[in-house]
């Protein structure tokens, strides 16, 4: 949420993937599930963030 506010919701999927909290989760995720984790964050970006950005701008 802080990221969205600081960038006025103008964020990219890379912004989400570079968050410290994501990095910590990624490190603790088994290697066999890391691809799935990344794809879920990218899906969240595409399904939630992008449409919201379009509504705002």
PyMOL Python script that loads the backbone (N, CA, C, O; Angstrom):
from pymol import cmd

cmd.read_pdbstr("""\
ATOM      1  N   UNK A   1       0.823  -1.190   0.000  1.00  0.00           N
ATOM      2  CA  UNK A   1       0.000   0.000   0.000  1.00  0.00           C
ATOM      3  C   UNK A   1       0.871   1.258   0.000  1.00  0.00           C
ATOM      4  O   UNK A   1       0.570   2.229  -0.695  1.00  0.00           O
ATOM      5  N   UNK A   2       1.937   1.233   0.774  1.00  0.00           N
ATOM      6  CA  UNK A   2       2.843   2.377   0.832  1.00  0.00           C
ATOM      7  C   UNK A   2       3.441   2.650  -0.539  1.00  0.00           C
ATOM      8  O   UNK A   2       3.585   3.805  -0.941  1.00  0.00           O
ATOM      9  N   UNK A   3       3.787   1.592  -1.251  1.00  0.00           N
ATOM     10  CA  UNK A   3       4.334   1.748  -2.594  1.00  0.00           C
ATOM     11  C   UNK A   3       3.329   2.431  -3.509  1.00  0.00           C
ATOM     12  O   UNK A   3       3.684   3.343  -4.255  1.00  0.00           O
ATOM     13  N   UNK A   4       2.091   1.998  -3.455  1.00  0.00           N
ATOM     14  CA  UNK A   4       1.044   2.595  -4.299  1.00  0.00           C
ATOM     15  C   UNK A   4       0.859   4.071  -3.979  1.00  0.00           C
ATOM     16  O   UNK A   4       0.738   4.897  -4.883  1.00  0.00           O
ATOM     17  N   UNK A   5       0.836   4.398  -2.701  1.00  0.00           N
ATOM     18  CA  UNK A   5       0.650   5.794  -2.305  1.00  0.00           C
ATOM     19  C   UNK A   5       1.842   6.648  -2.710  1.00  0.00           C
ATOM     20  O   UNK A   5       1.668   7.762  -3.203  1.00  0.00           O
ATOM     21  N   UNK A   6       3.043   6.138  -2.508  1.00  0.00           N
ATOM     22  CA  UNK A   6       4.231   6.936  -2.805  1.00  0.00           C
ATOM     23  C   UNK A   6       4.394   7.188  -4.297  1.00  0.00           C
ATOM     24  O   UNK A   6       4.953   8.210  -4.693  1.00  0.00           O
ATOM     25  N   UNK A   7       3.916   6.276  -5.121  1.00  0.00           N
ATOM     26  CA  UNK A   7       4.028   6.442  -6.572  1.00  0.00           C
ATOM     27  C   UNK A   7       2.706   6.851  -7.210  1.00  0.00           C
ATOM     28  O   UNK A   7       2.552   6.788  -8.429  1.00  0.00           O
ATOM     29  N   UNK A   8       1.764   7.266  -6.387  1.00  0.00           N
ATOM     30  CA  UNK A   8       0.443   7.660  -6.869  1.00  0.00           C
ATOM     31  C   UNK A   8      -0.165   6.584  -7.761  1.00  0.00           C
ATOM     32  O   UNK A   8      -0.779   6.875  -8.788  1.00  0.00           O
ATOM     33  N   UNK A   9       0.022   5.327  -7.341  1.00  0.00           N
ATOM     34  CA  UNK A   9      -0.508   4.139  -8.004  1.00  0.00           C
ATOM     35  C   UNK A   9       0.109   3.900  -9.373  1.00  0.00           C
ATOM     36  O   UNK A   9      -0.373   3.049 -10.121  1.00  0.00           O
ATOM     37  N   UNK A  10       1.153   4.622  -9.715  1.00  0.00           N
ATOM     38  CA  UNK A  10       1.825   4.420 -10.996  1.00  0.00           C
ATOM     39  C   UNK A  10       2.970   3.435 -10.795  1.00  0.00           C
ATOM     40  O   UNK A  10       4.141   3.811 -10.839  1.00  0.00           O
ATOM     41  N   UNK A  11       2.616   2.159 -10.572  1.00  0.00           N
ATOM     42  CA  UNK A  11       3.624   1.137 -10.308  1.00  0.00           C
ATOM     43  C   UNK A  11       3.629   0.100 -11.415  1.00  0.00           C
ATOM     44  O   UNK A  11       2.681  -0.013 -12.193  1.00  0.00           O
ATOM     45  N   UNK A  12       4.708  -0.647 -11.466  1.00  0.00           N
ATOM     46  CA  UNK A  12       4.824  -1.728 -12.442  1.00  0.00           C
ATOM     47  C   UNK A  12       4.907  -3.052 -11.701  1.00  0.00           C
ATOM     48  O   UNK A  12       5.043  -3.080 -10.477  1.00  0.00           O
ATOM     49  N   UNK A  13       4.827  -4.137 -12.437  1.00  0.00           N
ATOM     50  CA  UNK A  13       4.954  -5.442 -11.794  1.00  0.00           C
ATOM     51  C   UNK A  13       6.353  -5.615 -11.218  1.00  0.00           C
ATOM     52  O   UNK A  13       6.532  -6.302 -10.212  1.00  0.00           O
ATOM     53  N   UNK A  14       7.339  -4.999 -11.847  1.00  0.00           N
ATOM     54  CA  UNK A  14       8.703  -5.057 -11.305  1.00  0.00           C
ATOM     55  C   UNK A  14       8.792  -4.387  -9.951  1.00  0.00           C
ATOM     56  O   UNK A  14       9.573  -4.815  -9.101  1.00  0.00           O
ATOM     57  N   UNK A  15       8.005  -3.340  -9.733  1.00  0.00           N
ATOM     58  CA  UNK A  15       7.974  -2.693  -8.413  1.00  0.00           C
ATOM     59  C   UNK A  15       7.514  -3.686  -7.352  1.00  0.00           C
ATOM     60  O   UNK A  15       8.067  -3.726  -6.253  1.00  0.00           O
ATOM     61  N   UNK A  16       6.510  -4.479  -7.678  1.00  0.00           N
ATOM     62  CA  UNK A  16       6.014  -5.479  -6.726  1.00  0.00           C
ATOM     63  C   UNK A  16       7.053  -6.567  -6.478  1.00  0.00           C
ATOM     64  O   UNK A  16       7.261  -7.000  -5.345  1.00  0.00           O
ATOM     65  N   UNK A  17       7.696  -6.998  -7.553  1.00  0.00           N
ATOM     66  CA  UNK A  17       8.681  -8.065  -7.435  1.00  0.00           C
ATOM     67  C   UNK A  17       9.961  -7.612  -6.741  1.00  0.00           C
ATOM     68  O   UNK A  17      10.758  -8.448  -6.316  1.00  0.00           O
ATOM     69  N   UNK A  18      10.168  -6.318  -6.621  1.00  0.00           N
ATOM     70  CA  UNK A  18      11.379  -5.820  -5.967  1.00  0.00           C
ATOM     71  C   UNK A  18      11.145  -5.432  -4.502  1.00  0.00           C
ATOM     72  O   UNK A  18      12.066  -4.972  -3.828  1.00  0.00           O
ATOM     73  N   UNK A  19       9.925  -5.615  -4.017  1.00  0.00           N
ATOM     74  CA  UNK A  19       9.640  -5.309  -2.613  1.00  0.00           C
ATOM     75  C   UNK A  19      10.418  -6.246  -1.687  1.00  0.00           C
ATOM     76  O   UNK A  19      10.586  -7.427  -1.991  1.00  0.00           O
ATOM     77  N   UNK A  20      10.885  -5.719  -0.571  1.00  0.00           N
ATOM     78  CA  UNK A  20      11.596  -6.543   0.409  1.00  0.00           C
ATOM     79  C   UNK A  20      10.737  -7.710   0.881  1.00  0.00           C
ATOM     80  O   UNK A  20      11.239  -8.822   1.044  1.00  0.00           O
ATOM     81  N   UNK A  21       9.452  -7.467   1.102  1.00  0.00           N
ATOM     82  CA  UNK A  21       8.570  -8.528   1.585  1.00  0.00           C
ATOM     83  C   UNK A  21       8.446  -9.645   0.553  1.00  0.00           C
ATOM     84  O   UNK A  21       8.390 -10.819   0.917  1.00  0.00           O
ATOM     85  N   UNK A  22       8.404  -9.286  -0.737  1.00  0.00           N
ATOM     86  CA  UNK A  22       8.359 -10.318  -1.768  1.00  0.00           C
ATOM     87  C   UNK A  22       9.664 -11.093  -1.788  1.00  0.00           C
ATOM     88  O   UNK A  22       9.662 -12.319  -1.899  1.00  0.00           O
ATOM     89  N   UNK A  23      10.770 -10.388  -1.682  1.00  0.00           N
ATOM     90  CA  UNK A  23      12.083 -11.028  -1.708  1.00  0.00           C
ATOM     91  C   UNK A  23      12.219 -12.038  -0.558  1.00  0.00           C
ATOM     92  O   UNK A  23      12.722 -13.144  -0.757  1.00  0.00           O
ATOM     93  N   UNK A  24      11.772 -11.655   0.634  1.00  0.00           N
ATOM     94  CA  UNK A  24      11.822 -12.557   1.788  1.00  0.00           C
ATOM     95  C   UNK A  24      10.960 -13.796   1.548  1.00  0.00           C
ATOM     96  O   UNK A  24      11.374 -14.913   1.857  1.00  0.00           O
ATOM     97  N   UNK A  25       9.774 -13.596   1.001  1.00  0.00           N
ATOM     98  CA  UNK A  25       8.889 -14.716   0.701  1.00  0.00           C
ATOM     99  C   UNK A  25       9.509 -15.615  -0.367  1.00  0.00           C
ATOM    100  O   UNK A  25       9.452 -16.840  -0.267  1.00  0.00           O
ATOM    101  N   UNK A  26      10.093 -15.007  -1.374  1.00  0.00           N
ATOM    102  CA  UNK A  26      10.712 -15.747  -2.477  1.00  0.00           C
ATOM    103  C   UNK A  26      11.841 -16.641  -1.964  1.00  0.00           C
ATOM    104  O   UNK A  26      11.964 -17.794  -2.375  1.00  0.00           O
ATOM    105  N   UNK A  27      12.656 -16.104  -1.071  1.00  0.00           N
ATOM    106  CA  UNK A  27      13.772 -16.874  -0.509  1.00  0.00           C
ATOM    107  C   UNK A  27      13.263 -18.092   0.264  1.00  0.00           C
ATOM    108  O   UNK A  27      13.883 -19.155   0.221  1.00  0.00           O
ATOM    109  N   UNK A  28      12.153 -17.946   0.962  1.00  0.00           N
ATOM    110  CA  UNK A  28      11.618 -19.038   1.780  1.00  0.00           C
ATOM    111  C   UNK A  28      10.749 -20.017   0.990  1.00  0.00           C
ATOM    112  O   UNK A  28      10.331 -21.047   1.518  1.00  0.00           O
ATOM    113  N   UNK A  29      10.484 -19.700  -0.255  1.00  0.00           N
ATOM    114  CA  UNK A  29       9.657 -20.560  -1.099  1.00  0.00           C
ATOM    115  C   UNK A  29      10.519 -21.669  -1.696  1.00  0.00           C
ATOM    116  O   UNK A  29      11.621 -21.403  -2.176  1.00  0.00           O
ATOM    117  N   UNK A  30      10.032 -22.900  -1.672  1.00  0.00           N
ATOM    118  CA  UNK A  30      10.789 -23.998  -2.300  1.00  0.00           C
ATOM    119  C   UNK A  30      11.048 -23.705  -3.779  1.00  0.00           C
ATOM    120  O   UNK A  30      10.218 -23.095  -4.454  1.00  0.00           O
ATOM    121  N   UNK A  31      12.191 -24.139  -4.267  1.00  0.00           N
ATOM    122  CA  UNK A  31      12.573 -23.876  -5.659  1.00  0.00           C
ATOM    123  C   UNK A  31      11.502 -24.315  -6.648  1.00  0.00           C
ATOM    124  O   UNK A  31      11.300 -23.670  -7.677  1.00  0.00           O
ATOM    125  N   UNK A  32      10.823 -25.401  -6.341  1.00  0.00           N
ATOM    126  CA  UNK A  32       9.811 -25.920  -7.261  1.00  0.00           C
ATOM    127  C   UNK A  32       8.580 -25.026  -7.351  1.00  0.00           C
ATOM    128  O   UNK A  32       7.764 -25.190  -8.258  1.00  0.00           O
ATOM    129  N   UNK A  33       8.436 -24.085  -6.421  1.00  0.00           N
ATOM    130  CA  UNK A  33       7.256 -23.219  -6.403  1.00  0.00           C
ATOM    131  C   UNK A  33       7.563 -21.758  -6.703  1.00  0.00           C
ATOM    132  O   UNK A  33       6.647 -20.936  -6.733  1.00  0.00           O
ATOM    133  N   UNK A  34       8.816 -21.419  -6.924  1.00  0.00           N
ATOM    134  CA  UNK A  34       9.191 -20.015  -7.141  1.00  0.00           C
ATOM    135  C   UNK A  34       8.552 -19.442  -8.402  1.00  0.00           C
ATOM    136  O   UNK A  34       8.095 -18.299  -8.402  1.00  0.00           O
ATOM    137  N   UNK A  35       8.518 -20.218  -9.461  1.00  0.00           N
ATOM    138  CA  UNK A  35       7.879 -19.761 -10.693  1.00  0.00           C
ATOM    139  C   UNK A  35       6.407 -19.476 -10.488  1.00  0.00           C
ATOM    140  O   UNK A  35       5.872 -18.496 -11.007  1.00  0.00           O
ATOM    141  N   UNK A  36       5.754 -20.348  -9.721  1.00  0.00           N
ATOM    142  CA  UNK A  36       4.342 -20.155  -9.414  1.00  0.00           C
ATOM    143  C   UNK A  36       4.123 -18.870  -8.615  1.00  0.00           C
ATOM    144  O   UNK A  36       3.196 -18.109  -8.893  1.00  0.00           O
ATOM    145  N   UNK A  37       4.972 -18.638  -7.636  1.00  0.00           N
ATOM    146  CA  UNK A  37       4.867 -17.430  -6.817  1.00  0.00           C
ATOM    147  C   UNK A  37       4.981 -16.178  -7.680  1.00  0.00           C
ATOM    148  O   UNK A  37       4.167 -15.263  -7.560  1.00  0.00           O
ATOM    149  N   UNK A  38       5.978 -16.136  -8.539  1.00  0.00           N
ATOM    150  CA  UNK A  38       6.167 -14.978  -9.417  1.00  0.00           C
ATOM    151  C   UNK A  38       4.961 -14.809 -10.332  1.00  0.00           C
ATOM    152  O   UNK A  38       4.490 -13.690 -10.536  1.00  0.00           O
ATOM    153  N   UNK A  39       4.463 -15.900 -10.880  1.00  0.00           N
ATOM    154  CA  UNK A  39       3.313 -15.796 -11.792  1.00  0.00           C
ATOM    155  C   UNK A  39       2.072 -15.289 -11.062  1.00  0.00           C
ATOM    156  O   UNK A  39       1.273 -14.557 -11.647  1.00  0.00           O
ATOM    157  N   UNK A  40       1.897 -15.659  -9.808  1.00  0.00           N
ATOM    158  CA  UNK A  40       0.742 -15.183  -9.045  1.00  0.00           C
ATOM    159  C   UNK A  40       0.836 -13.685  -8.773  1.00  0.00           C
ATOM    160  O   UNK A  40      -0.177 -12.988  -8.815  1.00  0.00           O
ATOM    161  N   UNK A  41       2.032 -13.183  -8.495  1.00  0.00           N
ATOM    162  CA  UNK A  41       2.207 -11.737  -8.299  1.00  0.00           C
ATOM    163  C   UNK A  41       1.940 -11.007  -9.613  1.00  0.00           C
ATOM    164  O   UNK A  41       1.288  -9.963  -9.624  1.00  0.00           O
ATOM    165  N   UNK A  42       2.440 -11.553 -10.714  1.00  0.00           N
ATOM    166  CA  UNK A  42       2.199 -10.929 -12.017  1.00  0.00           C
ATOM    167  C   UNK A  42       0.710 -10.975 -12.384  1.00  0.00           C
ATOM    168  O   UNK A  42       0.187 -10.024 -12.964  1.00  0.00           O
ATOM    169  N   UNK A  43       0.033 -12.065 -12.052  1.00  0.00           N
ATOM    170  CA  UNK A  43      -1.415 -12.146 -12.295  1.00  0.00           C
ATOM    171  C   UNK A  43      -2.171 -11.120 -11.454  1.00  0.00           C
ATOM    172  O   UNK A  43      -3.103 -10.480 -11.940  1.00  0.00           O
ATOM    173  N   UNK A  44      -1.772 -10.965 -10.201  1.00  0.00           N
ATOM    174  CA  UNK A  44      -2.390  -9.962  -9.337  1.00  0.00           C
ATOM    175  C   UNK A  44      -2.211  -8.566  -9.947  1.00  0.00           C
ATOM    176  O   UNK A  44      -3.142  -7.761  -9.962  1.00  0.00           O
ATOM    177  N   UNK A  45      -1.019  -8.299 -10.443  1.00  0.00           N
ATOM    178  CA  UNK A  45      -0.764  -7.007 -11.079  1.00  0.00           C
ATOM    179  C   UNK A  45      -1.691  -6.818 -12.283  1.00  0.00           C
ATOM    180  O   UNK A  45      -2.323  -5.772 -12.430  1.00  0.00           O
ATOM    181  N   UNK A  46      -1.764  -7.831 -13.133  1.00  0.00           N
ATOM    182  CA  UNK A  46      -2.573  -7.720 -14.353  1.00  0.00           C
ATOM    183  C   UNK A  46      -4.075  -7.650 -14.061  1.00  0.00           C
ATOM    184  O   UNK A  46      -4.810  -6.936 -14.742  1.00  0.00           O
ATOM    185  N   UNK A  47      -4.520  -8.384 -13.057  1.00  0.00           N
ATOM    186  CA  UNK A  47      -5.955  -8.460 -12.768  1.00  0.00           C
ATOM    187  C   UNK A  47      -6.463  -7.339 -11.862  1.00  0.00           C
ATOM    188  O   UNK A  47      -7.626  -6.948 -11.964  1.00  0.00           O
ATOM    189  N   UNK A  48      -5.625  -6.825 -10.991  1.00  0.00           N
ATOM    190  CA  UNK A  48      -6.061  -5.839 -10.000  1.00  0.00           C
ATOM    191  C   UNK A  48      -5.428  -4.460 -10.224  1.00  0.00           C
ATOM    192  O   UNK A  48      -6.134  -3.457 -10.324  1.00  0.00           O
ATOM    193  N   UNK A  49      -4.126  -4.419 -10.300  1.00  0.00           N
ATOM    194  CA  UNK A  49      -3.429  -3.123 -10.366  1.00  0.00           C
ATOM    195  C   UNK A  49      -3.670  -2.421 -11.705  1.00  0.00           C
ATOM    196  O   UNK A  49      -4.053  -1.251 -11.734  1.00  0.00           O
ATOM    197  N   UNK A  50      -3.450  -3.128 -12.802  1.00  0.00           N
ATOM    198  CA  UNK A  50      -3.614  -2.498 -14.123  1.00  0.00           C
ATOM    199  C   UNK A  50      -5.004  -1.906 -14.329  1.00  0.00           C
ATOM    200  O   UNK A  50      -5.113  -0.747 -14.730  1.00  0.00           O
ATOM    201  N   UNK A  51      -6.079  -2.668 -14.068  1.00  0.00           N
ATOM    202  CA  UNK A  51      -7.412  -2.074 -14.250  1.00  0.00           C
ATOM    203  C   UNK A  51      -7.656  -0.861 -13.337  1.00  0.00           C
ATOM    204  O   UNK A  51      -8.327   0.096 -13.724  1.00  0.00           O
ATOM    205  N   UNK A  52      -7.112  -0.921 -12.148  1.00  0.00           N
ATOM    206  CA  UNK A  52      -7.278   0.214 -11.220  1.00  0.00           C
ATOM    207  C   UNK A  52      -6.537   1.428 -11.746  1.00  0.00           C
ATOM    208  O   UNK A  52      -7.044   2.547 -11.676  1.00  0.00           O
ATOM    209  N   UNK A  53      -5.333   1.210 -12.276  1.00  0.00           N
ATOM    210  CA  UNK A  53      -4.568   2.316 -12.852  1.00  0.00           C
ATOM    211  C   UNK A  53      -5.347   2.956 -14.003  1.00  0.00           C
ATOM    212  O   UNK A  53      -5.381   4.180 -14.136  1.00  0.00           O
ATOM    213  N   UNK A  54      -5.971   2.117 -14.829  1.00  0.00           N
ATOM    214  CA  UNK A  54      -6.736   2.632 -15.965  1.00  0.00           C
ATOM    215  C   UNK A  54      -7.916   3.484 -15.501  1.00  0.00           C
ATOM    216  O   UNK A  54      -8.262   4.477 -16.140  1.00  0.00           O
ATOM    217  N   UNK A  55      -8.523   3.093 -14.395  1.00  0.00           N
ATOM    218  CA  UNK A  55      -9.644   3.879 -13.851  1.00  0.00           C
ATOM    219  C   UNK A  55      -9.161   5.225 -13.312  1.00  0.00           C
ATOM    220  O   UNK A  55      -9.870   6.226 -13.407  1.00  0.00           O
ATOM    221  N   UNK A  56      -7.965   5.245 -12.753  1.00  0.00           N
ATOM    222  CA  UNK A  56      -7.445   6.459 -12.134  1.00  0.00           C
ATOM    223  C   UNK A  56      -6.910   7.462 -13.151  1.00  0.00           C
ATOM    224  O   UNK A  56      -6.953   8.669 -12.914  1.00  0.00           O
ATOM    225  N   UNK A  57      -6.408   6.970 -14.279  1.00  0.00           N
ATOM    226  CA  UNK A  57      -5.755   7.879 -15.233  1.00  0.00           C
ATOM    227  C   UNK A  57      -6.501   7.999 -16.499  1.00  0.00           C
ATOM    228  O   UNK A  57      -6.079   8.725 -17.398  1.00  0.00           O
TER     229      UNK A  57
END
""", "prot")
cmd.dss("prot")
cmd.show_as("cartoon", "prot")
cmd.util.cbc("prot")
cmd.orient("prot")
